């Protein structure tokens, strides 16, 4: 085995139509997590009461 320290390679930012994924920095235990950011893909319309007949 090599004596090189165990490190994760830097992963480029992943982009798709509605999702962005970024690599987070390692924490104290060395865990490298990922952050996911969702873009809204539905339009939200404010509710209005229907007309009475």
N, C-alpha and C positions, 0 to 999 in steps of 0.2 A: 504494500500500500504506500501511497505517497504521503508526504508530510504536509501537503498543501492544506490550508484551512478550508473548511466546508462553507462555501458561499453559493447563493443562488445567482444565476446570471440575470442581468437586467433585461426585463421583458418589455418590448415596445407596447405602446398603448394600443389596445384593440378597439376597432370601431366597426359598427354595423349600422343598420338603418335606424334602430331605436335604442341601441345599447352601446355604452362606452365602458371598457374595462381597464383599470389601471392597477399596477403593482404597488403595494404599500411597502414602506421601509420595514426591515426586520425589527421585531420587538426585543425585549430583554432576553427571552428564551431562544431567539433566533428564528421564530416563526415568521414567514413571509406571507402576508395575506393579499387579497385582491379586493379592490373597490369597484362596485358596479353602479353605474349611473344610468337610469332608464329615462328616456325621453318620452313625453306623453304622446300616445298615438290615438287617443280619442279626444274629440272636442267636447268640452263641458259647457252646456247651455243652462243658464239660470232658469229655474222652474217658474212658470207663470200659471195661475189657475185658469182652467178652461172657462169659456163663456157659458152662462146658464141658458138653457133653451127658452 
